[in-house]
Structures are given as C-alpha cells and as structure tokens.
Amino acid sequence: MLGVGQKFPEYKVTATVSNDIKTAFQEIGSDSHPGKWKVLFFWPKDFTFVCPTEIVAFGKLNKDFADRDAVLMGASIDSEFVHLAWRQNHADLKDLPIPMLADVKRELSSALGIIDPGAGVSQRAVYIVDPENVIRFVMVTDLSVGRNSTEVLRVLDALQTDELCPCNWNKGQETIHV
C-alpha cells in the first residue's frame, strides 16, 4: 500500500458529477486540479449500507474542504452508470456536491494497494494529497467500519499549518513551538 511521503499515482477515470444524464459524466485525472490539495476517499461498493453514510458526511463538508483549497472526491470500483443510478435513487445522494470516480478497471485502487484481497473491492481508504501530489495522510478502516469525515478535515487543517500539532489539535489552537 502506498503511504505518506510517496507520490500519488497518475490516473484518469470517468466521474459522475450530476444526476442529469446529459451532464453527468466528466473525465477526471491526476492533472485535473493543479496546485490544489486533494482528498480522495474510497468505498467498497455502491448500493450498500455504510457507504452512503460516509459519502453524505463528506458531501456535507465539501464547502469546508473547498475553503481550505482542497478538492474532495469519492471513488469505488463501480461504473459511472452505477454511480449515476445510485445518485438518482438514493434520497441522500441526489444533491451530492462531489464527484464519484469510477475506478472500474481497479487501476487506481491497485496502484494504491487498497484492493481488499478477500472481497476484491476497494478498501475503505482515504488519502490527503498535497499540491505536489505527495501523499500526506492515509487512513484505511475495515470494510464494515465507517470513517469520521470531520477527523479528515481536522488532519487537513493540521497539515496545512506546516507546524507541529499536538494530539487532538483543532484549527485555531496553538501549535507546538520548539
């Protein structure tokens, strides 16, 4: 599995960005957001139970991530058409403000090393990638356990200080000065 300090792999996938079939799909790749922080989170499969709770929670924080010059994106191994159907049929996903990347060939998930060996799907992973495409944070949980989106935002805040941040540090608090 790729980790902190390593380059995030190059990729190009189709993403579902809206519910309208005429404008639903957009190509997104590693060069789509130059100079931005990127937060990518992966879920195992669409039309499941834990996944939408996470996607909705991240979506609600999209403006907060954007305020920090970060682009928030979600991904799974499902196709862009499955993403579209899910968005159109799940009440909580209808107004989702973030793209859903379709890693159908499992190329990005494989390059990251997050294909679950038992289930054959992307593990529940999240990456914070700096503007130079260097991985600065990785978290992977069991397929049955959802992540804490506010914790990911807190870590982004800490990384962007470029300071030493103590345990449970939150934006606006003192950093460690040595």
C-alpha positions as CSV (number, residue, x, y, z in Angstrom):
1,M,0.0,0.0,0.0
2,L,1.3,3.5,-0.9
3,G,1.8,5.6,2.2
4,V,2.8,9.0,3.5
5,G,5.6,10.7,1.6
6,Q,5.0,8.8,-1.6
7,K,3.7,10.2,-4.9
8,F,0.0,9.7,-5.5
9,P,-0.3,7.6,-8.7
10,E,-1.3,9.1,-12.0
11,Y,-4.9,8.2,-13.0
12,K,-7.6,9.1,-15.4
13,V,-11.2,8.0,-14.8
14,T,-14.8,8.9,-15.6
15,A,-16.6,10.6,-12.8
16,T,-20.3,11.1,-12.1
17,V,-20.7,14.7,-11.3
18,S,-24.5,15.3,-11.6
19,N,-27.8,13.4,-11.9
20,D,-28.6,14.7,-15.4
21,I,-27.6,12.1,-18.0
22,K,-26.6,14.9,-20.4
23,T,-24.1,16.4,-18.0
24,A,-23.5,13.5,-15.6
25,F,-20.0,12.4,-16.7
26,Q,-16.7,14.1,-16.7
27,E,-13.1,12.8,-17.1
28,I,-11.0,13.5,-14.0
29,G,-7.4,12.7,-13.6
30,S,-4.3,13.4,-11.6
31,D,-3.7,16.6,-13.6
32,S,-7.3,17.9,-13.2
33,H,-6.7,20.1,-10.1
34,P,-3.2,21.6,-10.3
35,G,-2.0,23.4,-7.2
36,K,-4.8,22.1,-5.1
37,W,-4.9,19.8,-2.1
38,K,-6.8,16.6,-2.9
39,V,-8.8,14.5,-0.5
40,L,-9.8,11.1,-2.1
41,F,-11.9,8.6,-0.2
42,F,-12.7,5.1,-1.4
43,W,-15.7,2.9,-0.5
44,P,-16.2,-0.8,-1.4
45,K,-19.5,-0.7,-3.4
46,D,-22.5,1.4,-4.3
47,F,-25.9,0.4,-3.2
48,T,-24.6,-0.7,0.2
49,F,-25.3,0.4,3.8
50,V,-22.3,2.0,5.4
51,C,-21.0,3.7,2.2
52,P,-23.8,6.3,1.8
53,T,-23.4,7.4,5.4
54,E,-19.8,8.3,4.7
55,I,-20.5,9.8,1.3
56,V,-23.2,12.1,2.7
57,A,-21.0,13.1,5.6
58,F,-18.1,14.0,3.3
59,G,-20.5,15.8,1.0
60,K,-21.8,18.0,3.8
61,L,-18.2,19.1,4.5
62,N,-17.4,19.8,0.8
63,K,-17.6,23.6,1.3
64,D,-15.3,23.3,4.3
65,F,-12.7,21.4,2.3
66,A,-13.1,23.9,-0.6
67,D,-12.5,26.7,1.8
68,R,-9.1,25.1,2.6
69,D,-8.2,24.9,-1.1
70,A,-8.9,21.2,-1.2
71,V,-10.8,19.2,-3.8
72,L,-12.9,16.4,-2.3
73,M,-13.6,13.3,-4.4
74,G,-15.0,9.9,-3.7
75,A,-14.3,6.6,-5.6
76,S,-15.3,3.0,-5.9
77,I,-14.8,0.2,-8.4
78,D,-18.4,0.7,-9.6
79,S,-19.0,2.2,-13.1
80,E,-20.1,5.8,-13.7
81,F,-23.5,4.4,-14.7
82,V,-23.9,2.6,-11.3
83,H,-22.9,5.8,-9.6
84,L,-25.5,7.7,-11.6
85,A,-28.2,5.2,-10.7
86,W,-27.3,5.3,-7.1
87,R,-27.3,9.1,-7.0
88,Q,-30.7,9.2,-8.8
89,N,-32.3,6.6,-6.5
90,H,-30.8,7.3,-3.0
91,A,-32.5,10.4,-1.5
92,D,-29.4,11.4,0.5
93,L,-27.2,11.3,-2.7
94,K,-29.4,13.3,-5.0
95,D,-27.7,16.6,-4.2
96,L,-24.2,15.3,-3.7
97,P,-21.7,18.1,-4.5
98,I,-18.7,15.9,-5.1
99,P,-17.6,13.7,-8.0
100,M,-17.9,10.0,-7.7
101,L,-14.9,8.4,-9.5
102,A,-15.4,5.2,-11.4
103,D,-12.3,3.0,-10.9
104,V,-13.9,0.2,-13.0
105,K,-10.6,-1.3,-14.1
106,R,-9.3,-1.1,-10.5
107,E,-6.2,0.7,-11.8
108,L,-6.1,3.4,-9.2
109,S,-7.1,1.2,-6.3
110,S,-4.5,-1.4,-7.4
111,A,-1.8,1.3,-7.8
112,L,-2.6,2.5,-4.2
113,G,-2.6,-1.1,-3.0
114,I,-6.1,-0.9,-1.5
115,I,-7.8,-3.8,-3.2
116,D,-9.2,-6.0,-0.5
117,P,-7.8,-9.5,-1.0
118,G,-11.0,-11.2,0.2
119,A,-13.7,-9.0,-1.3
120,G,-11.9,-7.8,-4.5
121,V,-13.2,-4.2,-3.9
122,S,-11.5,-1.0,-2.8
123,Q,-10.9,-0.9,0.9
124,R,-12.4,1.9,2.9
125,A,-9.4,4.2,2.4
126,V,-8.9,8.0,2.5
127,Y,-5.9,10.0,1.2
128,I,-4.9,13.6,1.7
129,V,-2.6,14.6,-1.2
130,D,-0.7,17.9,-1.2
131,P,-0.5,20.3,-4.2
132,E,2.7,18.5,-5.3
133,N,0.8,15.2,-5.4
134,V,2.6,13.8,-2.4
135,I,0.5,11.6,0.0
136,R,0.4,13.3,3.4
137,F,-2.2,11.2,5.2
138,V,-3.7,7.7,4.7
139,M,-6.4,6.0,6.7
140,V,-7.9,2.6,6.0
141,T,-10.6,1.0,8.0
142,D,-12.3,-2.4,8.0
143,L,-14.9,-2.8,5.3
144,S,-17.6,-2.7,8.0
145,V,-16.5,0.5,9.7
146,G,-17.2,4.0,8.5
147,R,-14.8,6.8,8.8
148,N,-15.0,10.2,10.6
149,S,-15.1,12.9,7.9
150,T,-14.5,15.7,10.5
151,E,-11.3,13.9,11.5
152,V,-10.1,14.0,7.9
153,L,-10.9,17.8,7.8
154,R,-9.0,18.2,11.1
155,V,-5.9,16.4,9.8
156,L,-6.0,18.6,6.6
157,D,-6.1,21.7,8.8
158,A,-3.1,20.4,10.8
159,L,-1.1,19.5,7.6
160,Q,-1.8,23.0,6.2
161,T,-0.3,24.7,9.2
162,D,3.2,23.2,8.4
163,E,3.7,23.2,12.2
164,L,3.9,20.6,14.9
165,C,0.3,19.9,16.0
166,P,-0.3,18.0,19.3
167,C,-2.8,15.3,19.9
168,N,-6.4,16.4,19.4
169,W,-5.3,19.7,17.9
170,N,-8.0,21.7,16.2
171,K,-7.8,24.7,13.8
172,G,-7.2,27.9,15.8
173,Q,-5.4,26.3,18.7
174,E,-1.7,26.8,19.4
175,T,0.8,24.6,17.7
176,I,4.0,23.3,19.3
177,H,6.9,25.7,19.1
178,V,10.4,24.3,19.8
